[in-house]
Amino acid sequence: MAITREDISILLKNYDCDNLTVAALGGHSCLDVCHGAKQHGFNTLALVKKGREKTYNKYYATSEGEGCVDETIVLDNFSDVTKPEIVSILQKKNTILTSSRYWWVYFDDFSKVENDLLVPIHGTRDMVKLEERDCTPVNQYDILKQADIRIPKIFKDSSEIDSLVIVKANESIRGYERAFFFASSPEQYQERVDELLKNGTITEDSLKNAVIEEFILGAQVNLNFFYSPLTDQLELMGTDMRRQTSLDGFLRLPADSQSEILKLQQPKLIETGHVAVTMKESLLEKAFELGENFVKTSKEMHPEGIIGAFALQGAVDAGKGHEDFVIFDVSMRIPGSPGTPFTPYSSYLHGSSMSFGQRIGLELKRAVESNRLNEIVT
């Protein structure tokens, strides 16, 4: 049976809210979360997978006023966090967990997060799975459409392709990553599919659930937001874009070299990091309107709606004579980019630039001080 808000409220009554621990799975945005939590006086904890612990218990461990990770718990697998003995430890430490994409990627059975992990999570516990386009009856496309947010044209079948498209199919080895490829005709689509099936990048099963999207020839920008139920206020934390391997290296080559490489291989779009970007001020109102529509619709379509960090990832298209955001991906939790403070938008509101980790820490601090912690965790 799914953990309810009432279950969390009962648990919080036994918490020592003057001695909270903020925890994250060791990867994605864990250091960002721990650093921000330390700024606001919380204890910090990293739940790490065996073999990946040095980042947290050596290089960034707190010691003599330095570092940001107070403690680590080493697990054989990230999914072990749902085991009763680990849950008990977290409860005794008055732990507030933070949500990231790792909660979906590394859990073969996400229902255990929904049913067995009786520890408060800042963010909306079960909305992470809505990022997947093929795993749930309702997904990110449904929320975006209901919110009247423009998304790329979706082609139901490869035979319909009449313009440049990007195809998103899950990789055969790393099922949580997508093997992107481009095509501009049904024939070109089939050529690329045959090549990827032959070299084992994708499988017939992953192809069945692939999404064929119109490719937007616009300036890419990710709108990184934070929604606070405490103030009913939406904040734009920062804007960035993805840095992808091997596409970035490919684009740095002269055109004649690109042509030669394309005879041998296609560039891959594997996310490696993010680059901070800014956008002109006249686009801000449009960006906030998208975020507000998303928050409003999430509340209409989900019992809690989105809480805390989320991102609308897309591009600015000017093909119809005016600039228009087109959103092709949604993060229903903290984005995996620590670069948000390097754009100015949070400083316009808070006086100085603020990371997602710092903003989460501030939200938790405000909630504790006003006795409203149960409103921002699920």
LINWO-V679728 format. One record per residue. OMEGA is omega in radians with two decimals (none if undefined). D_CENTER is the distance of its C-alpha to the mean C-alpha in Angstrom with 1 decimal. Layout:
# LINWO-V679728
omega=OMEGA d_center=D_CENTER
omega=OMEGA d_center=D_CENTER
This chain:
# LINWO-V679728
omega=-3.05 d_center=26.0
omega=3.08 d_center=22.7
omega=-3.09 d_center=22.3
omega=3.06 d_center=23.1
omega=3.11 d_center=22.8
omega=3.09 d_center=26.5
omega=-3.13 d_center=25.9
omega=3.14 d_center=23.5
omega=3.11 d_center=26.0
omega=3.13 d_center=28.9
omega=-3.08 d_center=27.1
omega=3.12 d_center=26.3
omega=3.12 d_center=30.1
omega=-3.14 d_center=30.8
omega=2.95 d_center=28.3
omega=-3.02 d_center=29.8
omega=3.02 d_center=27.6
omega=-3.10 d_center=29.4
omega=-3.10 d_center=28.1
omega=3.00 d_center=24.4
omega=3.08 d_center=22.2
omega=-3.03 d_center=18.5
omega=3.09 d_center=16.8
omega=3.00 d_center=13.7
omega=-2.99 d_center=13.4
omega=3.13 d_center=14.7
omega=3.04 d_center=12.2
omega=-3.08 d_center=8.8
omega=-3.04 d_center=9.4
omega=-3.13 d_center=12.5
omega=3.09 d_center=15.0
omega=-3.14 d_center=13.4
omega=-3.10 d_center=13.5
omega=3.12 d_center=17.0
omega=-3.14 d_center=18.3
omega=3.14 d_center=17.5
omega=3.12 d_center=18.9
omega=3.14 d_center=22.0
omega=-3.09 d_center=22.6
omega=2.96 d_center=23.2
omega=3.13 d_center=25.4
omega=2.93 d_center=23.3
omega=-3.12 d_center=23.7
omega=-3.07 d_center=20.8
omega=3.05 d_center=20.2
omega=3.08 d_center=18.2
omega=-2.91 d_center=18.1
omega=3.08 d_center=18.5
omega=-3.13 d_center=19.5
omega=-3.10 d_center=23.1
omega=-3.14 d_center=23.6
omega=-2.98 d_center=20.6
omega=-3.02 d_center=22.0
omega=3.12 d_center=23.7
omega=-2.98 d_center=20.9
omega=-3.10 d_center=20.8
omega=3.09 d_center=24.5
omega=-2.99 d_center=26.2
omega=-3.12 d_center=24.6
omega=3.09 d_center=22.7
omega=3.12 d_center=24.7
omega=3.13 d_center=26.4
omega=3.08 d_center=30.1
omega=3.06 d_center=32.7
omega=3.12 d_center=30.4
omega=3.12 d_center=27.9
omega=-3.09 d_center=24.5
omega=-3.14 d_center=21.8
omega=-3.10 d_center=21.5
omega=-3.01 d_center=24.5
omega=3.03 d_center=24.3
omega=2.95 d_center=22.7
omega=-3.09 d_center=23.1
omega=-3.10 d_center=23.3
omega=3.03 d_center=22.5
omega=3.09 d_center=23.6
omega=3.13 d_center=20.4
omega=-3.09 d_center=17.2
omega=3.11 d_center=18.1
omega=3.13 d_center=21.3
omega=3.14 d_center=19.7
omega=3.13 d_center=20.9
omega=-3.08 d_center=24.4
omega=-3.11 d_center=26.9
omega=3.10 d_center=28.0
omega=3.10 d_center=24.6
omega=3.13 d_center=23.9
omega=3.11 d_center=27.3
omega=-3.11 d_center=26.7
omega=3.11 d_center=23.5
omega=-3.13 d_center=25.5
omega=3.12 d_center=28.4
omega=3.14 d_center=26.2
omega=-2.97 d_center=25.1
omega=2.89 d_center=21.5
omega=3.10 d_center=18.5
omega=3.05 d_center=15.3
omega=-3.04 d_center=11.8
omega=3.03 d_center=8.9
omega=-3.14 d_center=6.1
omega=3.13 d_center=5.3
omega=-3.13 d_center=8.9
omega=3.11 d_center=10.3
omega=-3.02 d_center=10.3
omega=-2.99 d_center=11.0
omega=3.11 d_center=13.9
omega=3.12 d_center=15.5
omega=-3.14 d_center=18.1
omega=-3.08 d_center=19.0
omega=3.14 d_center=16.2
omega=3.11 d_center=19.1
omega=3.05 d_center=19.9
omega=-3.12 d_center=16.9
omega=-2.98 d_center=18.1
omega=-2.97 d_center=21.8
omega=-3.03 d_center=22.6
omega=-3.09 d_center=20.2
omega=3.07 d_center=22.3
omega=-3.12 d_center=20.5
omega=3.09 d_center=18.8
omega=3.02 d_center=15.0
omega=-3.00 d_center=13.9
omega=-3.11 d_center=11.6
omega=-2.96 d_center=12.4
omega=-2.97 d_center=13.0
omega=3.10 d_center=13.3
omega=3.13 d_center=10.9
omega=-3.09 d_center=8.1
omega=-3.14 d_center=10.7
omega=3.05 d_center=11.2
omega=-3.11 d_center=8.5
omega=-3.05 d_center=11.3
omega=-3.00 d_center=14.2
omega=-3.02 d_center=17.0
omega=-3.06 d_center=16.5
omega=3.11 d_center=17.2
omega=3.08 d_center=19.9
omega=3.14 d_center=17.6
omega=-3.04 d_center=14.3
omega=3.14 d_center=12.2
omega=-3.12 d_center=15.3
omega=3.13 d_center=17.5
omega=3.14 d_center=15.8
omega=3.13 d_center=15.8
omega=3.14 d_center=19.4
omega=-3.14 d_center=20.5
omega=-3.14 d_center=19.2
omega=3.08 d_center=21.2
omega=-3.07 d_center=18.4
omega=3.04 d_center=19.5
omega=3.10 d_center=17.8
omega=3.03 d_center=19.5
omega=3.13 d_center=22.5
omega=3.11 d_center=22.0
omega=-3.10 d_center=24.9
omega=-3.10 d_center=25.9
omega=-3.11 d_center=28.0
omega=3.14 d_center=28.6
omega=-3.12 d_center=32.1
omega=-3.03 d_center=30.8
omega=3.12 d_center=29.3
omega=3.13 d_center=31.2
omega=-3.13 d_center=29.0
omega=3.12 d_center=26.4
omega=2.97 d_center=23.4
omega=-3.10 d_center=20.3
omega=-3.09 d_center=20.1
omega=3.11 d_center=17.0
omega=3.13 d_center=18.3
omega=3.09 d_center=16.9
omega=3.12 d_center=18.6
omega=-3.09 d_center=21.5
omega=3.12 d_center=20.9
omega=-3.02 d_center=17.1
omega=-3.14 d_center=16.3
omega=3.08 d_center=12.5
omega=-3.12 d_center=12.9
omega=3.06 d_center=14.5
omega=-3.11 d_center=17.9
omega=2.93 d_center=18.1
omega=-3.05 d_center=21.7
omega=3.06 d_center=23.7
omega=3.11 d_center=26.8
omega=3.10 d_center=29.1
omega=3.08 d_center=31.5
omega=-3.12 d_center=31.9
omega=3.13 d_center=34.0
omega=3.07 d_center=31.5
omega=-3.09 d_center=28.7
omega=3.09 d_center=31.1
omega=-3.12 d_center=31.9
omega=3.12 d_center=28.4
omega=-3.13 d_center=27.8
omega=-3.13 d_center=31.1
omega=-3.09 d_center=30.1
omega=3.06 d_center=26.7
omega=-3.11 d_center=28.4
omega=-3.10 d_center=31.2
omega=3.03 d_center=29.3
omega=-3.14 d_center=27.1
omega=3.10 d_center=23.7
omega=3.08 d_center=23.2
omega=3.09 d_center=25.3
omega=3.14 d_center=27.0
omega=-3.14 d_center=24.8
omega=3.13 d_center=21.5
omega=3.13 d_center=23.4
omega=-3.11 d_center=24.3
omega=-3.12 d_center=20.7
omega=3.09 d_center=19.9
omega=3.09 d_center=18.9
omega=-3.04 d_center=21.3
omega=2.90 d_center=20.0
omega=3.09 d_center=22.1
omega=-3.09 d_center=21.1
omega=3.12 d_center=20.8
omega=-3.13 d_center=23.0
omega=3.10 d_center=21.6
omega=-3.09 d_center=20.1
omega=3.08 d_center=16.3
omega=3.05 d_center=14.3
omega=3.13 d_center=10.8
omega=-3.05 d_center=11.5
omega=-3.00 d_center=9.6
omega=2.97 d_center=11.1
omega=3.10 d_center=12.3
omega=-3.13 d_center=14.5
omega=3.02 d_center=17.3
omega=-3.12 d_center=19.4
omega=-3.10 d_center=22.0
omega=-3.03 d_center=22.8
omega=-3.09 d_center=21.4
omega=3.07 d_center=20.2
omega=3.13 d_center=17.2
omega=2.99 d_center=16.5
omega=-3.07 d_center=15.1
omega=-3.12 d_center=13.9
omega=-3.13 d_center=13.9
omega=-3.13 d_center=13.6
omega=3.04 d_center=13.0
omega=-3.08 d_center=13.0
omega=2.94 d_center=12.2
omega=-2.95 d_center=15.0
omega=3.07 d_center=15.9
omega=0.03 d_center=18.6
omega=-3.10 d_center=21.3
omega=-3.09 d_center=20.9
omega=3.10 d_center=21.1
omega=3.14 d_center=24.3
omega=-3.08 d_center=25.7
omega=3.14 d_center=25.5
omega=-3.11 d_center=27.4
omega=3.02 d_center=30.4
omega=-3.02 d_center=33.3
omega=-3.11 d_center=33.6
omega=3.09 d_center=36.4
omega=3.08 d_center=34.5
omega=-3.13 d_center=31.5
omega=3.14 d_center=34.0
omega=3.14 d_center=35.4
omega=-3.12 d_center=32.1
omega=3.08 d_center=31.2
omega=-3.05 d_center=34.4
omega=-3.08 d_center=33.0
omega=3.07 d_center=29.3
omega=3.10 d_center=26.3
omega=3.10 d_center=23.5
omega=-3.12 d_center=20.3
omega=3.13 d_center=16.8
omega=-3.06 d_center=15.0
omega=-3.12 d_center=12.3
omega=-3.13 d_center=14.0
omega=-3.14 d_center=12.7
omega=3.08 d_center=12.4
omega=3.12 d_center=15.4
omega=3.07 d_center=16.0
omega=3.05 d_center=17.7
omega=3.05 d_center=19.6
omega=-3.07 d_center=20.8
omega=-2.98 d_center=24.2
omega=-3.10 d_center=24.9
omega=3.11 d_center=26.1
omega=-3.04 d_center=22.7
omega=-3.10 d_center=21.3
omega=3.08 d_center=22.9
omega=-3.14 d_center=21.4
omega=3.13 d_center=17.9
omega=3.12 d_center=18.5
omega=3.09 d_center=20.1
omega=-3.13 d_center=17.1
omega=-3.14 d_center=15.0
omega=3.10 d_center=18.0
omega=3.14 d_center=18.6
omega=3.13 d_center=15.1
omega=-3.12 d_center=15.7
omega=-3.11 d_center=19.2
omega=3.12 d_center=18.6
omega=3.10 d_center=15.9
omega=3.14 d_center=18.8
omega=-3.03 d_center=21.3
omega=-3.09 d_center=19.5
omega=-3.10 d_center=18.2
omega=-3.13 d_center=20.4
omega=-2.98 d_center=18.1
omega=-3.10 d_center=15.9
omega=3.11 d_center=12.6
omega=3.05 d_center=13.1
omega=-2.99 d_center=11.9
omega=2.95 d_center=8.6
omega=-3.12 d_center=6.8
omega=2.99 d_center=6.9
omega=-3.01 d_center=9.4
omega=-3.09 d_center=9.7
omega=-3.09 d_center=13.3
omega=3.07 d_center=16.8
omega=-3.10 d_center=20.0
omega=3.10 d_center=22.7
omega=-3.05 d_center=26.4
omega=-3.11 d_center=28.1
omega=3.06 d_center=29.8
omega=3.07 d_center=31.3
omega=-3.08 d_center=28.7
omega=-3.06 d_center=25.2
omega=3.06 d_center=22.6
omega=3.01 d_center=18.8
omega=-3.06 d_center=17.6
omega=-3.14 d_center=14.0
omega=3.08 d_center=13.1
omega=3.11 d_center=9.3
omega=2.96 d_center=7.2
omega=-3.10 d_center=3.7
omega=-3.06 d_center=5.9
omega=-3.13 d_center=5.0
omega=3.10 d_center=5.2
omega=-3.09 d_center=3.8
omega=-3.14 d_center=5.8
omega=3.09 d_center=8.7
omega=-3.03 d_center=11.7
omega=-3.07 d_center=13.6
omega=-3.14 d_center=13.2
omega=-3.07 d_center=16.6
omega=2.86 d_center=18.3
omega=-2.89 d_center=18.3
omega=-2.88 d_center=20.8
omega=3.11 d_center=19.2
omega=-3.14 d_center=18.6
omega=3.09 d_center=22.1
omega=-3.12 d_center=23.7
omega=-3.00 d_center=23.0
omega=3.13 d_center=23.2
omega=3.05 d_center=25.7
omega=-3.10 d_center=23.8
omega=-3.05 d_center=20.4
omega=3.08 d_center=17.8
omega=3.04 d_center=14.7
omega=3.13 d_center=11.8
omega=3.11 d_center=13.6
omega=-3.13 d_center=16.8
omega=3.07 d_center=15.8
omega=3.10 d_center=14.7
omega=3.11 d_center=18.0
omega=-3.14 d_center=19.9
omega=3.11 d_center=18.7
omega=3.13 d_center=19.8
omega=3.13 d_center=23.0
omega=-3.12 d_center=23.8
omega=3.12 d_center=23.3
omega=-3.10 d_center=25.5
omega=-3.12 d_center=28.1
omega=3.14 d_center=28.3
omega=-3.11 d_center=28.2
omega=-3.07 d_center=25.2
omega=-3.11 d_center=22.7
omega=-3.12 d_center=22.7
omega=-3.05 d_center=21.4
omega=3.08 d_center=17.9
omega=3.12 d_center=17.3
omega=none d_center=17.4
